[in-house]
Each structure stands twice: as structure tokens, then as C-alpha cells.
Amino acid sequence: MREFQNEHHLKAFGLQVSSARYDRQGVADHANNLASKIRNNLTNSLKAIGVDILTGVGTILGPQKVKYGKVGFSDNVITAKDIIIATGSVPFVPKGIEVDGKTVITSDHALKLEYVPDWIAIVGSGYIGLEFSDVYTALGSEVTFIEALDQLMPGFDPEIGKLAQRVLINPRKIDYHTGVFATKITPAKDGKPVTIELIDAKTKEPKDTLEVDAALIATGRAPFTKGLGLENVSINVETQRGFVPVDERMRVIDKNGNLVPHVYCIGDSNGKLMLAHAASAQGISVVEQVCGKDHVLNHLSIPAACFTHPEISMVGFTEPQAREKGEKEGFEVSVAKTSFKANTKALAENEREGMAKLIYRPDNGEILGVHIFGLHAADLIHEASNAIALGTRIQDIKFAVHAHPTLSEVLDELFKSAKVVSVSCTSHNRSAQPPHNGMPCTSVREKNLAPILRSLSFVFEYLSGLINWLCSFVIKLLH
């Protein structure tokens, strides 16, 4: 919708679209149908592999015993060799905020898109808030962010956050209040608007009162673990802010620090990393263990993405986190960056806004973190996350070949631009045994050639883009 409304963007492609409009109910139906289809597909997949689905509220009676049932019906008790807690999470609503599901809503309500308000306040500027601001502004709403910390998008790498604010916030109908708490939010009623009372996050002094058409509470999610029976004597687990304590193998830990036999917890309810694909990865790790194969999941290799236009993605440490780790453990941290502006595919799509950032150790080539802002960033991040998961070093991955013209060349440029200190080897044969520290070798010659290779690659990208543009121009003239 946003692209259809951008005349300058369309004109660059020689396209003309008259008065782009949308059908709110059609958009809502698409979202609901998609969710229903995915749910049905997963249910059918479980049934196809012989999984029994028992519906009801479950309570753990012991390490290998569960009670379940529905209100008004008698309970059933089943036993199992192992139990996996995977109850997920629900939207977190701070005290003082009254949610009515119509004018004061959570992300669960917003997905139904029952109406599009002219002016909506979004409390919280993390993943959820940012994604919904992207949707609402595309549909014509004005947005006001309310953020408790001193800057927007506090969970992102600061440099990526600044660029994202310049592209996703500043040019759009979005204003914001930072360093404030929304202590009281009252839904619209009897012709009166939604009222939001703000106080200073540090001094707790009253700051402002806003009147808006709607408010979206995007302050994160809370674990859904009440009523699981974790406090039972045979389990004796004490949750931490609702999260179930687990070790690195997702085994549940009781209040005395001991492992609860045969009980695991995965996903949002353990709080390690509240992402759907992280829960899936944790589940696979647990299944490996109950089948007799030891497995420990590296959570630093799990990517995250923010589905805005353009997208944001990340894996590993942010730059401040990496530098703090370097200071504690005594190693240097370096940063490399590349832009989408020289990428042929991005130029062809007229989507040149974006950058990729690599945080690494120059002494051994270890990848500490990668952050991307730009077209299809959520798809590009997996090359980096897989490299971290497999322990691949920069001095090896920089020799990987990427198809041209593709956006993946942004990552190709990024890895090639990193400067890793050379490691002495007795042989330049890359199939030879690595040195005693287990690290692959990088020759001095490779290091010296790196600036030349980067320059040649940039020139190649630029010339390719120019040639593509000239071909398009000639074709238009002939027609």
C-alpha cells in the first residue's frame, strides 16, 4: 500500500497508479484466513505423524504425570516418559492500563484490524510497536510512540536504530515521547477520546496528558505459566516473573537449584529468547535429548527480524554488548559496514536505503554479531546466523560465491571488507591441518589484497548497475 501511494517511487519505474485504496475488511480477512490456514496445516501435520491431541487445561502432577480437562467435565490423568512445557506467552499489560479490546488494545486485538483509527498511540517502540506503526501509517493513521527509555527502538543496535528512525519514523506521520511512562490509560467512552496520562520515567513527575482515538499496548509479552502446577511438592518449581527456570538443555530447575527429572520447558515460557523459531529450535534440541542424543542450542546464533518496510534483522551481539564482552575477556572488537546503495538488485528495485554491519574479532575472525537494515533483511540474515552456528570464521566465509545480481552480495561485500589479523601457517594449502589453536589460516597476501578486492567489487557493482540502467533506457526508446 505504501508503494502504491508513493508517486515518486512508481514514477522511477515508469508506472502510474490512480488513487490506490484498500478494503479494511479484505485486509483483516486475509490475515485471519492466513492464521487459520497455518493452524490447520500444523494440526494436520501432527495428526499425520501420529500425534494425539488432547484438548483441555493441563496441570503437572509429577515428573511424569499430567492432569487435563475442561470446565464442567471430569479431569483425566495421563502419564508420559517426559513432559515438555510449551505454553507460550500473552501480551503484557502494565498496571493502570485498562484494555477494552476496542479502543485500548493489545497486539492480539490489533491483528484482527476491526477498524483503522485516525490517531493511535503505541506504548512501546520495540519489535511489536515498530511493526504496527508500519502497518497503521501505511493505512493512513497518525501514530504517537510512548517509550519509557530515552531513545526509540532500545533493543536494536544503536547505529541501526538511528538509521531505522531516519527511514521508518521521521518521514512518516509519527511523533514520539521518550523517557516517559503511561501510568493510566482510559478507553474511549460516551464520545470522549482515549486519555493517556504520562509521567517522567526518572522523576515520576506528571509530564503530559494525551487524547487519541486508540491506544495499542506493545510493551512486550508475559509467560503463560499460571495454573501449571509447578508449585506442587513433587515439582517444587519457583517461577521468576512467571518464567520457568531451565538450564542450557531446557531442563526445568526447582527452587533448590536441582533438575526436575523428565520435565523440560521451551519457548516464551522459559524467557531465554521470545521468538517462535527459537521455541522450535529449543523443541528440536529437547527431542534430540529424550532420544538419547545430547544437544545444546547456541542462542547467540538465532536470528531475529522486524518486519517493517524496509526490514531490520540481527543475530548475535550489538556493538555495545560486544565491546563490553571484549573488555571483560580481553580481546579487541572491530566493525565493518556495507551499504545497499552500490548493490545492483537494490538499485533495480529502487530500494537503496540500507546498511549491513558486521561486529567481529580481528584476532581470529570470529563473528560476534551482524545487523542489517534494508530490503529483505529478514532473508539475508541467515547466512550470518548459520556462520555463527557452524563456527565459520570470516577468513573462510569471505571466499563464498554469491549469485549476481542479488541482495546477498551485500553480505559478500560485508565479509570481504573485514580485516582479520593474519595467522601464520606452515602451509598455504587450505586443506592442511589448522594451527594448534584450531583456527583457519589467513595469509598476509590475502590481507593485503583485501582493499583491492573491495575496490574492484565496488566498481563491478557500479558498472553492472549502470549497464542495466542503460539497457532499460534503450529498450524504452525502441518501444
Buried (B, 14 or more C-beta within 10 A) or exposed (E): BBBBBBEEBBEEEEEEEEEEEBEEEEBBEEBEEEEEEEEEEEEEEEEEEEEEEEEEEBBBBBBBBBBBBEEEEEEEEEEEEBBBBBBBBBBBBBEEBEBEEBBBBBBEBBBEBEEBBEBBBBBBBBBBBBBBBBBBBBBEBBBBBBBBBEBBBBBBBBBBBBBBBEBBBEEBEBEBBBBBBBBBBBBBEEEEBBBBBBBEBEEEEEBEEBEBBBBBBBBBBBBBBEEBBBEBEEBEBEBEEBBBBBEEBBBBBBEEEEEBEBBBBBBBBBBBBBBEEBBEBBBEBBBBBEEEEEEEBBBBBBBBBBBBBBBBBBBBBBBEBBBEBBEEEEBEBBBBEBBBBBBBBBBBBBBBBBBBBBBBBBBBBBBBBBBBBBBBBBBBBBBBBBBBBEEBBBBBBBEBEBEBBBBBBBBBBBBBBBBBBBBEBEEEEEEEEEEEEEBBBBBEEBBEEBEEBBEEBBEBBBEBBEEBEEEEEEEEEEE
